[in-house]
């Protein structure tokens, strides 16, 4: 028999337990953390607000000086445009007649309403006209500094914006000049116009208004002469005497490129100085503000913020302590229950699972992984920022227009393209491509044309007429390729080159007589005439004394190009396809030799390229480049692809080639050798060298 067990006494747990020492410590730590974090937050907010205020002032001032610099630059550009219009209306006959010049400037082209003074001089420096205030004055009254500007323009043959021509403040002025050129490019004369410094067309007094005690707006020259100031008495003074600019100005001049339109701001102890440059007139715009006056309104707000932060810290500390005490109640109950379990003899039995955070193991590995991922992301962001900077530099400084479109929307527009179309880049980005066309019908026709060209050639290359923002037409040569080959949905890159002037020239009768209507290259007659002029000029150089000891290298080469397998395209795909092949080959030739020579269509599938002043090795490289370009292009018509080639004969223009017939015959023989040697190759011929058939390259045809 066993003794009966004594019953376990039941103890009711109380409803509230006093917090232990650990909880009390946590409460004290929480109150201290709230106080420290509140104080730190208040300090950070105060500091951040000060920095934000400075940042806003810096941003506003930087943007302001940039805007003023761009405004003044636009005024300079407008003055040059007016002067260019005047120069375009002056002919050699008009230049010799002061009365005709006076009528032209005051009636035909009323430029005197824009400029305060105007002068017109001939190429020998003689002054043909001197207008001041709309009246003719004697040439002897011209200021020596103005005469020197006219002389420099005649010598350099380029437009010029003079430095400040100083006198009294009311007479200080800037002179703009524009050279007059003959048809052969030589300088015929010069036309000039001057604007008073404080005229409405340049630096009116209202530009620096409204005046403020804590801030000054100034315009000054590179040498430190003040041109415009909030205080009129400071005009023509020295910028080194201005508070806040005395230290910034010399340091700013030492920078590699000080005269750029981008604004630069220097934050000093007592002043905030923002400066932007204008490269063409060598001027600078500056805004100087007093730091104490700018931050005075912020000081009162910061004191109020500190009082509010103190009250908030006390309230948050009390709330945090109460929350910790409330959250610690389960811990106190758990301690009491564990003691009860020990008294009952059933310790170790968990009534509920408790998960504890672990700071090592997988957590440590994850922390390391996250750290590495953060480093990789930072590196990728830096690389992407560099690529973005390079891409933006290309868009801003490329000599041609660059546009990227996707699904009929203009996603990226370069600066040159925006200027060509009369927009700002931000105005076009995100807008539909339809904006650039005069009508929906034009846009639809262009879309069909693009689809056809991409389907046949994998690219687009044609002349397109767009519509500027002001409604005027602009012609551009447009080259387009998919961002991702064979994937139009990935977007298209377009290169735009303004050819409006060339299109206008094409509309003249002279263009029709000298160009091939199909390929728009020079025709045979124009080719022979230009080549004849080149040979005559070369012969004249050889007769000069400097050439008696021998003929210099690099007199030029002539390439004779005959397409291989062209008749197959005509026979299989039709003459329309053949015409398209000729047009495309003409585009290839023109784009490859535009900067070093010129191309012509001699007839049929025969083309010629002239490279004046080109060395034989360079000519051989260009010929190989043209041959490879033709071979790489595989047109597709009526569902069939064709492979073309080019047999090219090259002739060096040495002293034995005296006339056009000899050059053409030698080039034809070289091309004939390329045909006989297997086609799609380049053969070079020299005077007196027999052809592959045994005939001489020179002689009667």
PEFEN-V276479 format. One record per residue. N is the residue number from 1. RES is the residue in one small letter. PSI is psi in whole degrees, 0 to 359 (NA if undefined). Layout:
n & res & psi
N & RES & PSI
N & RES & PSI
//
This chain:
n & res & psi
1 & x & 146
2 & x & 151
3 & x & 149
4 & x & 140
5 & x & 143
6 & x & 137
7 & x & 141
8 & x & 125
9 & x & 139
10 & x & 123
11 & x & 121
12 & x & 132
13 & x & 138
14 & x & 160
15 & x & 342
16 & x & 137
17 & x & 139
18 & x & 141
19 & x & 147
20 & x & 181
21 & x & 325
22 & x & 316
23 & x & 320
24 & x & 317
25 & x & 318
26 & x & 321
27 & x & 316
28 & x & 318
29 & x & 319
30 & x & 316
31 & x & 317
32 & x & 320
33 & x & 321
34 & x & 317
35 & x & 313
36 & x & 316
37 & x & 323
38 & x & 315
39 & x & 317
40 & x & 318
41 & x & 319
42 & x & 319
43 & x & 317
44 & x & 316
45 & x & 318
46 & x & 313
47 & x & 317
48 & x & 322
49 & x & 321
50 & x & 315
51 & x & 322
52 & x & 321
53 & x & 315
54 & x & 318
55 & x & 319
56 & x & 318
57 & x & 316
58 & x & 314
59 & x & 316
60 & x & 314
61 & x & 319
62 & x & 314
63 & x & 322
64 & x & 312
65 & x & 327
66 & x & 317
67 & x & 315
68 & x & 319
69 & x & 317
70 & x & 323
71 & x & 313
72 & x & 322
73 & x & 322
74 & x & 325
75 & x & 318
76 & x & 316
77 & x & 321
78 & x & 320
79 & x & 320
80 & x & 323
81 & x & 318
82 & x & 316
83 & x & 325
84 & x & 323
85 & x & 319
86 & x & 315
87 & x & 324
88 & x & 337
89 & x & 357
90 & x & 122
91 & x & 166
92 & x & 324
93 & x & 316
94 & x & 326
95 & x & 332
96 & x & 356
97 & x & 105
98 & x & 323
99 & x & 319
100 & x & 321
101 & x & 318
102 & x & 316
103 & x & 319
104 & x & 317
105 & x & 329
106 & x & 334
107 & x & 303
108 & x & 311
109 & x & 85
110 & x & 64
111 & x & 338
112 & x & 341
113 & x & 343
114 & x & 315
115 & x & 151
116 & x & 321
117 & x & 153
118 & x & 142
119 & x & 148
120 & x & 127
121 & x & 151
122 & x & 176
123 & x & 341
124 & x & 5
125 & x & 354
126 & x & 132
127 & x & 118
128 & x & 330
129 & x & 139
130 & x & 100
131 & x & 129
132 & x & 116
133 & x & 30
134 & x & 3
135 & x & 147
136 & x & 132
137 & x & 161
138 & x & 149
139 & x & 333
140 & x & 343
141 & x & 358
142 & x & 132
143 & x & 139
144 & x & 324
145 & x & 321
146 & x & 321
147 & x & 323
148 & x & 322
149 & x & 319
150 & x & 319
151 & x & 317
152 & x & 323
153 & x & 319
154 & x & 324
155 & x & 313
156 & x & 332
157 & x & 25
158 & x & 154
159 & x & 153
160 & x & 140
161 & x & 118
162 & x & 164
163 & x & 174
164 & x & 124
165 & x & 102
166 & x & 153
167 & x & 231
168 & x & 164
169 & x & 321
170 & x & 340
171 & x & 354
172 & x & 138
173 & x & 166
174 & x & 138
175 & x & 135
176 & x & 136
177 & x & 153
178 & x & 120
179 & x & 149
180 & x & 129
181 & x & 146
182 & x & 176
183 & x & 330
184 & x & 3
185 & x & 349
186 & x & 159
187 & x & 125
188 & x & 327
189 & x & 198
190 & x & 143
191 & x & 138
192 & x & 151
193 & x & 144
194 & x & 145
195 & x & 135
196 & x & 148
197 & x & 319
198 & x & 25
199 & x & 165
200 & x & 333
201 & x & 355
202 & x & 275
203 & x & 75
204 & x & 151
205 & x & 332
206 & x & 348
207 & x & 327
208 & x & 3
209 & x & 157
210 & x & 147
211 & x & 141
212 & x & 149
213 & x & 329
214 & x & 5
215 & x & 144
216 & x & 135
217 & x & 129
218 & x & 151
219 & x & 130
220 & x & 162
221 & x & 172
222 & x & 328
223 & x & 4
224 & x & 12
225 & x & 127
226 & x & 126
227 & x & 327
228 & x & 141
229 & x & 149
230 & x & 330
231 & x & 106
232 & x & 333
233 & x & 344
234 & x & 352
235 & x & 136
236 & x & 7
237 & x & 187
238 & x & 136
239 & x & 337
240 & x & 342
241 & x & 356
242 & x & 129
243 & x & 134
244 & x & 334
245 & x & 347
246 & x & 322
247 & x & 327
248 & x & 320
249 & x & 308
250 & x & 326
251 & x & 324
252 & x & 324
253 & x & 337
254 & x & 352
255 & x & 154
256 & x & 317
257 & x & 78
258 & x & 326
259 & x & 71
260 & x & 156
261 & x & 342
262 & x & 131
263 & x & 149
264 & x & 134
265 & x & 134
266 & x & 123
267 & x & 116
268 & x & 179
269 & x & 319
270 & x & 348
271 & x & 155
272 & x & 116
273 & x & 123
274 & x & 133
275 & x & 139
276 & x & 147
277 & x & 161
278 & x & 106
279 & x & 318
280 & x & 307
281 & x & 1
282 & x & 44
283 & x & 164
284 & x & 147
285 & x & 133
286 & x & 144
287 & x & 123
288 & x & 121
289 & x & 149
290 & x & 123
291 & x & 317
292 & x & 318
293 & x & 326
294 & x & 325
295 & x & 359
296 & x & 314
297 & x & 335
298 & x & 333
299 & x & 314
300 & x & 319
301 & x & 325
302 & x & 322
303 & x & 316
304 & x & 323
305 & x & 323
306 & x & 316
307 & x & 317
308 & x & 323
309 & x & 322
310 & x & 314
311 & x & 319
312 & x & 322
313 & x & 317
314 & x & 314
315 & x & 317
316 & x & 324
317 & x & 315
318 & x & 315
319 & x & 318
320 & x & 318
321 & x & 317
322 & x & 320
323 & x & 321
324 & x & 318
325 & x & 320
326 & x & 319
327 & x & 339
328 & x & 353
329 & x & 317
330 & x & 326
331 & x & 318
332 & x & 320
333 & x & 324
334 & x & 320
335 & x & 316
336 & x & 320
337 & x & 322
338 & x & 321
339 & x & 320
340 & x & 319
341 & x & 322
342 & x & 321
343 & x & 328
344 & x & 348
345 & x & 22
346 & x & 40
347 & x & 153
348 & x & 349
349 & x & 114
350 & x & 128
351 & x & 340
352 & x & 139
353 & x & 139
354 & x & 125
355 & x & 130
356 & x & 139
357 & x & 144
358 & x & 132
359 & x & 3
360 & x & 194
361 & x & 228
362 & x & 325
363 & x & 316
364 & x & 318
365 & x & 318
366 & x & 320
367 & x & 318
368 & x & 320
369 & x & 314
370 & x & 322
371 & x & 316
372 & x & 320
373 & x & 321
374 & x & 320
375 & x & 317
376 & x & 320
377 & x & 319
378 & x & 318
379 & x & 319
380 & x & 320
381 & x & 320
382 & x & 318
383 & x & 319
384 & x & 322
385 & x & 321
386 & x & 317
387 & x & 319
388 & x & 320
389 & x & 317
390 & x & 318
391 & x & 319
392 & x & 322
393 & x & 320
394 & x & 315
395 & x & 323
396 & x & 331
397 & x & 357
398 & x & 143
399 & x & 349
400 & x & 162
401 & x & 138
402 & x & 128
403 & x & 138
404 & x & 125
405 & x & 155
406 & x & 126
407 & x & 41
408 & x & 12
409 & x & 136
410 & x & 105
411 & x & 320
412 & x & 132
413 & x & 121
414 & x & 162
415 & x & 317
416 & x & 321
417 & x & 318
418 & x & 317
419 & x & 318
420 & x & 323
421 & x & 0
422 & x & 19
423 & x & 167
424 & x & 150
425 & x & 324
426 & x & 334
427 & x & 329
428 & x & 328
429 & x & 129
430 & x & 352
431 & x & 155
432 & x & 150
433 & x & 341
434 & x & 337
435 & x & 331
436 & x & 3
437 & x & 154
438 & x & 330
439 & x & 165
440 & x & 324
441 & x & 317
442 & x & 319
443 & x & 319
444 & x & 319
445 & x & 321
446 & x & 321
447 & x & 317
448 & x & 321
449 & x & 319
450 & x & 315
451 & x & 320
452 & x & 314
453 & x & 317
454 & x & 324
455 & x & 325
456 & x & 318
457 & x & 350
458 & x & 6
459 & x & 173
460 & x & 134
461 & x & 104
462 & x & 168
463 & x & 132
464 & x & 141
465 & x & 118
466 & x & 173
467 & x & 123
468 & x & 173
469 & x & 325
470 & x & 4
471 & x & 352
472 & x & 151
473 & x & 151
474 & x & 129
475 & x & 139
476 & x & 143
477 & x & 123
478 & x & 126
479 & x & 128
480 & x & 140
481 & x & 150
482 & x & 141
483 & x & 318
484 & x & 117
485 & x & 141
486 & x & 18
487 & x & 88
488 & x & 332
489 & x & 342
490 & x & 358
491 & x & 165
492 & x & 137
493 & x & 129
494 & x & 135
495 & x & 124
496 & x & 129
497 & x & 123
498 & x & 118
499 & x & 25
500 & x & 316
501 & x & 320
502 & x & 321
503 & x & 322
504 & x & 322
505 & x & 326
506 & x & 334
507 & x & 350
508 & x & 156
509 & x & 328
510 & x & 320
511 & x & 319
512 & x & 327
513 & x & 337
514 & x & 359
515 & x & 151
516 & x & 127
517 & x & 329
518 & x & 310
519 & x & 347
520 & x & 17
521 & x & 172
522 & x & 142
523 & x & 181
524 & x & 318
525 & x & 315
526 & x & 323
527 & x & 312
528 & x & 323
529 & x & 315
530 & x & 320
531 & x & 322
532 & x & 317
533 & x & 321
534 & x & 318
535 & x & 321
536 & x & 316
537 & x & 319
538 & x & 318
539 & x & 322
540 & x & 321
541 & x & 322
542 & x & 334
543 & x & 349
544 & x & 152
545 & x & 330
546 & x & 349
547 & x & 10
548 & x & 328
549 & x & 351
550 & x & 163
551 & x & 128
552 & x & 152
553 & x & 164
554 & x & 37
555 & x & 352
556 & x & 165
557 & x & 160
558 & x & 131
559 & x & 132
560 & x & 118
561 & x & 129
562 & x & 126
563 & x & 138
564 & x & 139
565 & x & 23
566 & x & 324
567 & x & 332
568 & x & 321
569 & x & 316
570 & x & 316
571 & x & 323
572 & x & 313
573 & x & 348
574 & x & 167
575 & x & 332
576 & x & 318
577 & x & 320
578 & x & 318
579 & x & 321
580 & x & 322
581 & x & 316
582 & x & 319
583 & x & 317
584 & x & 318
585 & x & 321
586 & x & 320
587 & x & 317
588 & x & 313
589 & x & 313
590 & x & 318
591 & x & 332
592 & x & 333
593 & x & 8
594 & x & 321
595 & x & 349
596 & x & 356
597 & x & 207
598 & x & 158
599 & x & 159
600 & x & 155
601 & x & 121
602 & x & 340
603 & x & 147
604 & x & 232
605 & x & 28
606 & x & 132
607 & x & 160
608 & x & 146
609 & x & 132
610 & x & 129
611 & x & 88
612 & x & 142
613 & x & 17
614 & x & 136
615 & x & 155
616 & x & 318
617 & x & 319
618 & x & 320
619 & x & 320
620 & x & 319
621 & x & 319
622 & x & 318
623 & x & 316
624 & x & 323
625 & x & 317
626 & x & 317
627 & x & 316
628 & x & 323
629 & x & 318
630 & x & 317
631 & x & 324
632 & x & 337
633 & x & 126
634 & x & 92
635 & x & 156
636 & x & 124
637 & x & 136
638 & x & 37
639 & x & 8
640 & x & 137
641 & x & 147
642 & x & 147
643 & x & 124
644 & x & 167
645 & x & 175
646 & x & 121
647 & x & 121
648 & x & 128
649 & x & 132
650 & x & 135
651 & x & 130
652 & x & 131
653 & x & 81
654 & x & 185
655 & x & 340
656 & x & 346
657 & x & 104
658 & x & 337
659 & x & 170
660 & x & 320
661 & x & 319
662 & x & 318
663 & x & 312
664 & x & 320
665 & x & 317
666 & x & 317
667 & x & 321
668 & x & 319
669 & x & 320
670 & x & 319
671 & x & 323
672 & x & 320
673 & x & 320
674 & x & 321
675 & x & 313
676 & x & 332
677 & x & 3
678 & x & 6
679 & x & 167
680 & x & 54
681 & x & 172
682 & x & 128
683 & x & 137
684 & x & 135
685 & x & 147
686 & x & 158
687 & x & 134
688 & x & 353
689 & x & 130
690 & x & 150
691 & x & 174
692 & x & 338
693 & x & 0
694 & x & 356
695 & x & 158
696 & x & 148
697 & x & 336
698 & x & 151
699 & x & 187
700 & x & 139
701 & x & NA
//
